[in-house]
Structure formats: structure tokens, C-alpha cells
Amino acid sequence: MNELLTPKDVQKLLRCSLPLVYKMAARGQLPCVRWECPGEGKEKPRTMVRFKKQDVFAFIEQHYHATP
């Protein structure tokens, strides 16, 4: 089975801000798995977000630009 990473794990790998990780996931730039969290009394349903490790590394390879 593929290892799932938390947004904080992805933040550490990409060395970026946590809000940027969530924005990239929301925009579809970084594939993720989402599901609703149980709970009541929330105006907006909350979702759990996880990332496949292989998708994060594929994202890195896709956007990697070597400097000469």
C-alpha cells in the first residue's frame, strides 16, 4: 500500500508554507485524498487531507529544474 503523508509532512519535503500545501491541493496542482471529518455544529464541513508519497515525489520531479 502507498504511504500517506500529512500536509505537515509535505510541507517539510517541499520546504514551503502549510497554507501553500493546502492551496496546491485545492487547485489540483498536488494530488490528494480527501474525506469529510465527523463532527457537528460546523458551518463548513471539515475535510481530512492526505497525500500519496509517490505523488509528492512525482510532483517534485515534474517541477525540478536543474541550474547549470
Summary of the structure (lengths in Angstrom):
residues: 68
radius of gyration: 13.8
end to end distance: 37.5
largest distance: 54.5
contacts: 140
relative contact order: 0.23
helix: 43%
strand: 18%
